[in-house]
Each structure stands twice: as C-alpha cells, then as structure tokens.
Amino acid sequence: MLGTSSDRIGTPSGQSFYVTVSKSLKEQLGLPLAPYAGVSYGTYDDEIVFPCGVNAAILPNWSAMFMHDGANPHLSTTYVWRNMAFTLLLIDLRDLGFSIGFVF
C-alpha cells in the first residue's frame, strides 16, 4: 500500500507519506495473523520512521492489533457490524481512544 495521511498519533500537525506491506499468514501458519511493516516520512518531526505491527482475528467480527507507529506502541480492538467498524484504542498503551468507520 502506498499512501498519505495525517502524521503519527499524538502529533499536533503534519502529513505523512508511507509505503506498507502486509501478509495474512493464516494459510502458512494456520493462525489468523497478519503482520505488517513499512516506512513512513512525517513532516511534523521531519524524519523517516519504520511502523510495524500485527493484526489477529480473534472471534467472528472481532480483531485485535498491536502497532508501533515508529515512535510509540498502541493496541486496538475492532468489532465489525454490517458496514461499520467500532475500534477501541489504547494509545501509547495508556490513553483511551475510540473510532467509528463506515464502508459506503
């Protein structure tokens, strides 16, 4: 995946530009794991970082993810219902966050 987004979680401003690769390992390991790694340039810190993490499908409609944005670790759990995704975040492993996503 090649993209652009806001800079890392917690930065007050900035833009990031990134390349990320991911791979589901369910077929190879028999486990519902999908690791990812990438390289990202952020304008806030004017630096290149190397984000990485792993996503795990834990129950039907539920997944959990460990992610490292290149500076800080984060955890999340997501529940998918119809065309919506509800995600609870533990930012920097201490601050709670919540997001809702829609597919249209």
C-alpha positions as CSV (number, residue, x, y, z in Angstrom):
1,M,0.0,0.0,0.0
2,L,1.2,3.5,-0.9
3,G,-0.5,6.4,0.8
4,T,-0.6,9.7,2.7
5,S,-2.3,10.6,5.9
6,S,-2.1,12.8,9.0
7,D,1.2,12.4,10.9
8,R,1.7,9.9,13.7
9,I,-0.9,9.6,16.5
10,G,-0.3,12.4,19.0
11,T,1.4,14.9,16.7
12,P,-0.5,18.2,16.6
13,S,0.0,18.7,12.9
14,G,1.9,17.3,9.9
15,Q,1.4,15.0,7.0
16,S,2.9,11.5,6.4
17,F,3.8,9.6,3.3
18,Y,4.2,5.9,3.6
19,V,4.7,2.5,2.0
20,T,3.4,-0.5,3.8
21,V,3.4,-4.3,3.1
22,S,1.2,-6.8,4.9
23,K,0.6,-10.5,4.6
24,S,-2.0,-12.8,6.0
25,L,-0.3,-15.9,7.5
26,K,-3.4,-17.9,8.1
27,E,-2.7,-20.3,5.2
28,Q,1.0,-20.7,6.1
29,L,0.7,-21.0,10.0
30,G,-2.9,-22.0,10.5
31,L,-3.3,-18.9,12.7
32,P,-5.4,-15.8,11.8
33,L,-2.4,-13.4,11.9
34,A,-1.4,-10.6,9.5
35,P,1.8,-8.8,10.2
36,Y,2.7,-5.5,8.5
37,A,5.8,-3.3,8.2
38,G,6.5,-0.1,6.4
39,V,8.5,3.1,6.0
40,S,7.0,6.5,6.6
41,Y,8.1,10.1,6.3
42,G,6.4,12.5,8.6
43,T,6.5,16.3,8.2
44,Y,5.9,17.1,11.9
45,D,9.3,15.6,13.0
46,D,10.8,15.7,9.6
47,E,12.0,12.2,9.9
48,I,11.7,8.7,8.5
49,V,10.2,6.0,10.8
50,F,9.5,2.3,10.4
51,P,6.0,1.4,11.6
52,C,5.1,-2.3,12.1
53,G,2.6,-4.4,13.9
54,V,0.3,-7.5,13.7
55,N,-3.4,-8.0,13.4
56,A,-5.2,-11.1,14.8
57,A,-8.8,-12.2,14.0
58,I,-9.8,-13.3,17.5
59,L,-13.5,-14.1,17.1
60,P,-16.1,-13.6,14.3
61,N,-16.4,-9.9,13.7
62,W,-13.6,-9.1,16.3
63,S,-9.9,-8.4,15.7
64,A,-7.1,-7.1,17.8
65,M,-4.0,-5.3,16.7
66,F,-0.6,-4.4,18.1
67,M,1.0,-1.5,16.3
68,H,4.2,0.5,16.6
69,D,4.0,3.8,14.7
70,G,7.8,4.2,14.5
71,A,7.9,6.0,17.9
72,N,5.2,4.6,20.2
73,P,3.3,1.3,20.7
74,H,-0.5,1.2,20.5
75,L,-3.2,-1.5,20.9
76,S,-6.6,-1.7,19.4
77,T,-9.6,-4.0,19.2
78,T,-12.2,-3.7,16.5
79,Y,-15.8,-5.0,16.2
80,V,-17.3,-5.1,12.6
81,W,-21.1,-4.9,12.3
82,R,-22.8,-4.6,8.9
83,N,-21.0,-1.7,7.2
84,M,-19.5,-0.2,10.4
85,A,-16.3,-0.8,12.4
86,F,-16.0,0.2,16.0
87,T,-12.5,0.5,17.3
88,L,-11.3,0.9,20.9
89,L,-7.7,2.2,21.1
90,L,-5.1,2.2,23.8
91,I,-2.8,5.0,22.6
92,D,0.8,4.8,23.9
93,L,-0.5,1.9,26.0
94,R,-2.1,4.4,28.4
95,D,-4.7,6.8,26.7
96,L,-8.1,5.5,25.5
97,G,-9.4,6.4,22.1
98,F,-12.4,5.4,20.0
99,S,-13.2,5.4,16.3
100,I,-16.1,4.5,14.1
101,G,-15.6,3.7,10.4
102,F,-18.2,3.3,7.7
103,V,-18.0,1.5,4.4
104,F,-20.0,3.0,1.6
